[in-house]
Amino acid sequence: MLNIPFALIDYKINDIFLLLKDLAVNRKTSQKENLIIRNIQNRFPNKKIELLPSARLGFYLTLKKYFKKGDEIIFSSMSFPLYIKIAKQLDLKVRLVDVNQKDMNINEKEIERKIKKNTKGIVITHLFGYPCNLAKITKITKKYNLKLIEDCAQSFGTYYKKKHTGNFGNVGIFSTSLVKIPTTLGGGILVTEDENLIKLVKLFKKKIPFSIVIYLKYFLKNFISLLNSKPLLYTLFSSKIFSLLNRFNPRLYRKIIYSGMGLNNKFNPLERINLGKYQLTFGQKQFVNHISMKNKCKKNSLYIINKLKNYKNISFLKYDNKVNWNYQYLIIKVENGLENFSKKMFNNNIHSMEENVWDCLDYNYKIENHNDNFKNTKLNSSKLIRIQNSPSLKKKDLDLIIKAIKNSSKNKIK
């Protein structure tokens, strides 16, 4: 039986040939960048758009422009830990706000209590692709004259009240890394009305030196990842290694899978070169097909949820079905024995991933309110696991995933 990998990238075999065709070092990529920007401009009608070598670079430059040493920024306690690391690296102070129990997004009811005299901005993360309560959050930022930065890394294709995420803040930053939908096999997107920030980003991109070594390194990584996202090739070449790692050293397995998070060293804004021609070619097709991919993700998610709604020990996050979001991540909450559940999933050929990396309390960052009670974060962060729902999955694959979840659950039907 084939193993279903954690990272599934939706593409056709023909895309591999296009990718190899554009491998030749060609730094004249502006035309392809403009094609992608034109394709998504209608989602951000009042914004300027700039493609990025990485979302984290956009975040770094945004903080550099808007804040000075000693300024305080509010983050969700469950968000991208590297962003907090970057804020600390820039000598900014960080204050965390707990999450909602229902969707793991920042608890908008707690934000106002955390605002102090030196608070200058709020960073919100649309965790797992589901939007935060933007109506209440934007009301708060206007009341206190705070900068609002939307971490939209997982929320491309998500709308809040018919308006795409990224349109509500001063800046919206999207990731188009390998496991995102859509993907440019690494990279990101920055949207803002601030033309000076766009100029700053463009100027910085021009300063990034081209390195053939880094170019080929990332191409090889991307190429292997694309091959590994096909269950047959993954089963033949990589699955046994990952299965052994997850069985005997799950922490090392997670470290390898999440190695791109950049938490081990000081953030270097020059760590990534500008997007290559092959990345933009691949990404352009992804953006054209994004709506159909999003609809398939939603269909897959609802199919799995419907089949498992009566099982004990597992539950799904409480999302409003009326919200137009991208269903990019399908998250299951396992009440007891997550690590054992994860190992059983591997034994049942479904290589899912524990989602405990977003707990920013777990990284020993110096935060201003470390003594506060982060009840919901502590209660939920060690119970979450991501289940595959890629557009590339067929019904038989979904049935295998459902069967594996049932076999891995501690308790059966209520």
C-alpha positions as CSV (number, residue, x, y, z in Angstrom):
1,M,0.0,0.0,0.0
2,L,1.2,3.5,-0.8
3,N,2.1,6.0,1.9
4,I,0.5,9.4,1.7
5,P,3.1,12.1,2.5
6,F,2.7,15.1,4.8
7,A,3.6,17.5,2.0
8,L,1.4,17.2,-1.0
9,I,1.9,19.7,-3.9
10,D,-0.7,19.8,-6.6
11,Y,0.9,19.7,-10.0
12,K,0.9,17.7,-13.3
13,I,3.9,15.8,-14.6
14,N,4.1,18.2,-17.5
15,D,4.9,20.9,-14.9
16,I,8.2,19.1,-14.2
17,F,9.2,19.5,-17.8
18,L,8.4,23.2,-17.7
19,L,10.4,23.6,-14.5
20,L,13.4,21.9,-16.1
21,K,13.0,24.0,-19.2
22,D,13.3,27.2,-17.1
23,L,16.2,25.9,-14.9
24,A,18.8,27.7,-17.0
25,V,20.0,30.7,-15.0
26,N,17.9,33.5,-16.2
27,R,17.6,36.5,-14.0
28,K,15.2,38.5,-16.2
29,T,12.1,37.6,-14.3
30,S,10.2,40.9,-14.1
31,Q,7.7,39.9,-16.9
32,K,6.7,36.7,-15.1
33,E,6.4,38.6,-11.8
34,N,4.1,41.1,-13.4
35,L,1.9,38.2,-14.8
36,I,1.4,36.8,-11.3
37,I,0.7,40.3,-9.9
38,R,-1.9,41.0,-12.6
39,N,-3.5,37.7,-11.9
40,I,-4.1,38.5,-8.2
41,Q,-4.5,42.3,-8.4
42,N,-8.4,42.1,-8.3
43,R,-8.2,40.6,-4.9
44,F,-6.4,43.6,-3.6
45,P,-7.9,46.5,-5.6
46,N,-6.5,49.4,-3.5
47,K,-3.1,47.8,-2.8
48,K,0.3,47.7,-4.3
49,I,1.7,44.2,-4.6
50,E,5.3,43.0,-4.5
51,L,6.6,39.4,-4.8
52,L,9.2,38.4,-2.2
53,P,12.1,35.9,-1.9
54,S,10.4,34.9,1.3
55,A,7.5,36.1,3.5
56,R,9.9,36.6,6.4
57,L,11.9,39.2,4.5
58,G,8.7,41.2,3.9
59,F,8.0,41.0,7.6
60,Y,11.5,42.0,8.5
61,L,11.4,45.1,6.2
62,T,8.0,46.0,7.5
63,L,9.1,46.1,11.1
64,K,12.2,48.0,10.2
65,K,10.1,50.7,8.5
66,Y,7.3,51.1,11.0
67,F,8.9,50.6,14.4
68,K,11.9,51.7,16.4
69,K,13.9,50.2,19.2
70,G,11.8,49.7,22.4
71,D,8.4,49.9,20.6
72,E,6.0,47.2,21.7
73,I,4.0,44.9,19.4
74,I,1.2,42.6,20.2
75,F,1.2,39.1,18.8
76,S,-1.1,36.1,19.1
77,S,0.4,33.4,21.4
78,M,-0.2,30.9,18.6
79,S,1.5,32.4,15.5
80,F,4.7,32.1,13.5
81,P,7.5,32.0,16.1
82,L,10.1,33.2,13.7
83,Y,8.2,36.5,13.4
84,I,8.5,37.1,17.1
85,K,12.2,36.2,16.9
86,I,12.6,38.8,14.2
87,A,10.9,41.4,16.3
88,K,13.2,40.6,19.2
89,Q,16.2,40.7,16.9
90,L,15.2,44.3,16.0
91,D,15.0,45.2,19.7
92,L,11.3,45.5,19.8
93,K,9.2,44.4,22.8
94,V,6.6,41.7,22.5
95,R,3.3,41.2,24.3
96,L,1.2,38.1,23.6
97,V,-2.5,37.6,23.6
98,D,-4.2,34.2,24.1
99,V,-6.2,32.5,21.4
100,N,-9.9,31.7,21.0
101,Q,-10.9,28.2,22.0
102,K,-13.0,27.7,18.8
103,D,-10.5,28.5,16.0
104,M,-7.1,29.2,17.6
105,N,-6.9,32.7,16.3
106,I,-6.1,35.7,18.5
107,N,-8.8,36.4,21.1
108,E,-10.0,39.8,20.0
109,K,-11.7,40.3,23.4
110,E,-8.3,40.2,25.2
111,I,-6.4,42.6,22.9
112,E,-7.5,45.9,24.4
113,R,-6.5,44.8,27.9
114,K,-2.9,44.2,26.6
115,I,-2.4,47.6,25.0
116,K,0.0,49.8,26.9
117,K,1.5,53.3,26.5
118,N,4.3,52.0,24.3
119,T,2.2,49.6,22.2
120,K,2.7,50.7,18.5
121,G,1.3,47.7,16.5
122,I,-0.5,44.4,16.3
123,V,0.4,41.4,14.3
124,I,-2.4,39.0,13.7
125,T,-2.1,35.5,12.2
126,H,-4.9,34.0,10.2
127,L,-4.0,30.6,11.6
128,F,-4.5,27.5,9.4
129,G,-6.1,29.8,6.8
130,Y,-9.1,30.9,8.8
131,P,-9.6,34.6,9.2
132,C,-9.4,36.5,12.6
133,N,-12.3,38.7,13.7
134,L,-11.2,41.6,11.6
135,A,-14.1,43.9,12.3
136,K,-13.3,44.1,16.0
137,I,-9.5,44.1,15.5
138,T,-9.5,47.0,13.0
139,K,-11.8,48.9,15.3
140,I,-9.3,48.6,18.1
141,T,-6.3,49.6,15.9
142,K,-8.1,52.7,14.7
143,K,-9.1,53.6,18.3
144,Y,-5.5,53.4,19.5
145,N,-3.8,54.5,16.3
146,L,-1.9,51.2,15.9
147,K,-0.2,49.7,12.9
148,L,-1.9,46.4,11.8
149,I,0.1,43.7,10.1
150,E,-1.7,40.7,8.8
151,D,0.2,37.5,8.7
152,C,-1.6,35.9,5.8
153,A,1.0,33.1,5.3
154,Q,-1.7,30.5,5.3
155,S,-4.7,32.5,4.1
156,F,-4.4,33.1,0.4
157,G,-7.9,32.7,-0.9
158,T,-9.6,33.5,2.4
159,Y,-12.2,36.3,2.6
160,Y,-13.7,38.1,5.5
161,K,-17.1,39.7,4.7
162,K,-16.3,39.5,1.0
163,K,-13.0,41.2,1.4
164,H,-9.7,39.2,0.9
165,T,-7.4,38.9,3.9
166,G,-4.4,41.3,3.5
167,N,-6.8,44.2,2.7
168,F,-7.5,45.1,6.3
169,G,-4.1,46.0,7.7
170,N,-1.4,48.5,6.8
171,V,0.5,45.5,5.4
172,G,-0.5,41.9,4.5
173,I,2.2,39.3,4.0
174,F,1.5,36.0,2.3
175,S,3.7,32.9,2.0
176,T,4.1,30.9,-1.2
177,S,6.5,28.4,0.2
178,L,6.5,24.7,-0.8
179,V,3.5,23.5,1.2
180,K,1.3,26.5,0.5
181,I,-1.6,26.7,-2.0
182,P,-0.7,28.4,-4.3
183,T,3.1,27.9,-4.2
184,T,6.0,29.4,-6.1
185,L,8.2,26.8,-4.5
186,G,9.5,29.3,-2.0
187,G,8.7,33.0,-1.7
188,G,6.0,35.4,-0.6
189,I,3.8,38.3,-1.4
190,L,3.5,41.7,0.3
191,V,0.4,43.9,-0.2
192,T,0.1,47.5,1.1
193,E,-1.1,51.0,0.2
194,D,2.3,52.3,1.4
195,E,4.3,53.1,-1.8
196,N,7.4,53.9,0.3
197,L,7.4,50.4,1.7
198,I,7.1,48.9,-1.8
199,K,10.0,51.1,-2.9
200,L,12.0,49.8,0.2
201,V,11.3,46.2,-0.7
202,K,12.2,46.7,-4.4
203,L,15.5,48.4,-3.5
204,F,16.4,45.6,-1.1
205,K,15.6,43.0,-3.7
206,K,18.1,44.7,-6.0
207,K,20.8,44.4,-3.4
208,I,20.4,40.7,-3.0
209,P,23.4,39.0,-4.6
210,F,22.8,36.2,-7.0
211,S,24.5,32.9,-6.0
212,I,24.6,29.9,-8.4
213,V,25.3,27.7,-5.4
214,I,22.2,28.8,-3.5
215,Y,20.1,28.8,-6.7
216,L,21.0,25.2,-7.4
217,K,20.6,24.2,-3.8
218,Y,17.1,25.4,-3.6
219,F,16.3,24.0,-7.0
220,L,17.4,20.6,-5.9
221,K,15.4,20.9,-2.7
222,N,12.3,21.9,-4.6
223,F,12.7,19.2,-7.2
224,I,13.0,16.5,-4.6
225,S,10.1,17.9,-2.7
226,L,8.0,17.8,-5.9
227,L,8.9,14.2,-6.5
228,N,8.3,13.3,-2.9
229,S,4.8,14.8,-3.0
230,K,3.7,11.9,-5.3
231,P,2.7,9.0,-3.1
232,L,4.4,6.4,-5.3
233,L,7.7,8.1,-5.4
234,Y,7.5,9.0,-1.7
235,T,6.8,5.4,-0.8
236,L,9.7,4.1,-2.9
237,F,12.3,6.6,-1.8
238,S,11.6,8.5,1.5
239,S,8.7,7.1,3.5
240,K,10.7,4.4,5.3
241,I,13.3,6.9,6.6
242,F,10.5,9.2,7.8
243,S,8.6,6.4,9.4
244,L,11.7,5.3,11.4
245,L,12.4,8.8,12.5
246,N,8.8,9.4,13.6
247,R,8.8,6.1,15.4
248,F,12.1,6.5,17.3
249,N,12.7,10.2,17.3
250,P,9.6,12.2,16.5
251,R,11.2,15.5,17.6
252,L,14.0,15.0,15.1
253,Y,11.4,14.2,12.4
254,R,9.5,17.4,13.1
255,K,12.7,19.4,13.2
256,I,13.5,18.1,9.7
257,I,10.1,18.8,8.3
258,Y,10.0,22.3,9.8
259,S,13.7,23.1,9.1
260,G,12.6,25.9,6.9
261,M,11.1,27.8,9.8
262,G,14.5,29.4,10.5
263,L,14.4,29.2,14.3
264,N,18.0,27.9,14.8
265,N,20.0,31.0,13.8
266,K,19.8,34.7,13.7
267,F,17.5,35.8,10.9
268,N,19.6,36.9,7.8
269,P,17.5,39.1,5.4
270,L,19.9,38.0,2.6
271,E,19.3,34.3,3.3
272,R,17.2,33.8,0.1
273,I,17.9,34.9,-3.4
274,N,15.2,36.4,-5.6
275,L,12.7,34.0,-7.1
276,G,14.0,32.2,-10.1
277,K,12.3,31.9,-13.5
278,Y,11.3,28.3,-12.9
279,Q,9.6,29.3,-9.6
280,L,7.6,32.0,-11.3
281,T,6.6,29.7,-14.2
282,F,5.4,27.1,-11.7
283,G,3.7,29.7,-9.5
284,Q,1.9,31.4,-12.4
285,K,0.0,28.2,-13.2
286,Q,-0.7,27.7,-9.5
287,F,-2.3,31.1,-9.3
288,V,-4.4,30.6,-12.4
289,N,-5.7,27.3,-11.0
290,H,-6.1,28.5,-7.4
291,I,-9.9,28.7,-7.2
292,S,-10.4,25.2,-8.4
293,M,-7.7,24.0,-6.0
294,K,-9.3,25.8,-3.1
295,N,-12.7,24.3,-3.9
296,K,-11.2,20.8,-4.0
297,C,-9.6,21.4,-0.6
298,K,-13.0,22.5,0.8
299,K,-14.7,19.5,-0.7
300,N,-12.0,17.1,0.7
301,S,-12.2,18.7,4.2
302,L,-16.0,18.5,4.5
303,Y,-16.0,14.9,3.3
304,I,-13.5,13.9,6.0
305,I,-15.2,15.9,8.7
306,N,-18.6,14.5,7.9
307,K,-17.3,10.9,8.1
308,L,-15.7,11.5,11.5
309,K,-18.1,13.7,13.3
310,N,-19.3,11.0,15.7
311,Y,-15.9,9.8,16.9
312,K,-14.6,10.3,20.5
313,N,-11.2,11.6,21.4
314,I,-11.0,13.7,18.2
315,S,-12.7,16.9,17.1
316,F,-12.4,19.7,14.6
317,L,-11.9,23.4,15.1
318,K,-15.1,25.3,15.3
319,Y,-15.3,27.2,12.0
320,D,-18.3,29.1,10.7
321,N,-19.4,27.4,7.5
322,K,-20.6,30.7,6.1
323,V,-17.1,32.1,6.0
324,N,-15.4,32.0,2.6
325,W,-12.0,30.7,3.6
326,N,-9.4,28.5,1.8
327,Y,-9.5,25.2,3.9
328,Q,-5.8,25.1,3.4
329,Y,-5.1,23.2,6.7
330,L,-7.4,20.5,8.0
331,I,-6.7,20.3,11.7
332,I,-7.9,17.6,14.1
333,K,-7.7,18.0,17.9
334,V,-6.8,14.8,19.7
335,E,-7.9,15.1,23.3
336,N,-5.6,12.3,24.7
337,G,-2.4,10.7,23.4
338,L,-1.5,12.8,20.4
339,E,2.0,11.3,19.9
340,N,0.6,7.8,20.0
341,F,-2.2,8.9,17.6
342,S,0.5,10.3,15.2
343,K,2.5,7.1,15.3
344,K,-0.6,5.0,14.6
345,M,-1.3,7.2,11.6
346,F,2.2,6.5,10.3
347,N,1.7,2.8,10.8
348,N,-1.5,3.2,8.8
349,N,0.4,4.8,5.9
350,I,-0.8,8.4,6.5
351,H,2.2,10.6,7.3
352,S,0.5,13.5,9.0
353,M,2.1,16.2,11.1
354,E,1.7,17.4,14.7
355,E,1.0,21.1,14.7
356,N,2.6,22.1,18.0
357,V,5.1,24.5,16.4
358,W,2.9,27.5,16.6
359,D,3.0,27.8,20.4
360,C,5.1,30.9,20.9
361,L,5.2,30.3,24.7
362,D,7.4,27.3,24.0
363,Y,10.5,29.1,22.6
364,N,11.8,30.9,25.6
365,Y,11.4,34.3,24.1
366,K,11.5,37.2,26.4
367,I,7.9,38.6,26.4
368,E,6.6,41.5,28.4
369,N,3.6,39.6,29.9
370,H,5.2,36.1,30.5
371,N,3.3,35.7,33.8
372,D,-0.2,36.0,32.1
373,N,-2.5,33.1,31.9
374,F,-2.6,31.7,28.3
375,K,-5.2,29.1,29.1
376,N,-6.4,28.3,25.6
377,T,-2.9,28.1,24.1
378,K,-1.7,25.7,26.9
379,L,-4.9,23.7,26.6
380,N,-4.8,23.1,22.9
381,S,-1.3,23.6,21.4
382,S,-0.2,20.0,22.2
383,K,-3.4,18.4,20.8
384,L,-3.4,19.5,17.2
385,I,-2.5,17.4,14.1
386,R,-2.7,18.4,10.4
387,I,-4.4,16.0,8.1
388,Q,-3.8,15.9,4.3
389,N,-6.5,17.5,2.2
390,S,-4.5,18.5,-1.0
391,P,-6.4,19.1,-4.2
392,S,-4.4,16.1,-5.6
393,L,-6.1,13.6,-3.4
394,K,-8.7,11.3,-4.8
395,K,-11.7,9.8,-3.0
396,K,-9.9,6.5,-2.4
397,D,-7.1,8.5,-0.8
398,L,-9.6,10.3,1.5
399,D,-11.1,7.0,2.5
400,L,-7.7,5.7,3.4
401,I,-7.1,8.8,5.6
402,I,-10.5,8.4,7.3
403,K,-9.8,4.7,7.9
404,A,-6.4,5.6,9.4
405,I,-7.9,8.2,11.7
406,K,-10.5,5.7,12.9
407,N,-7.8,3.0,13.5
408,S,-5.7,5.6,15.4
409,S,-8.4,6.9,17.6
410,K,-8.3,5.8,21.2
411,N,-12.0,5.3,21.4
412,K,-14.6,4.3,18.8
413,I,-18.1,5.5,18.0
414,K,-19.9,7.3,20.8
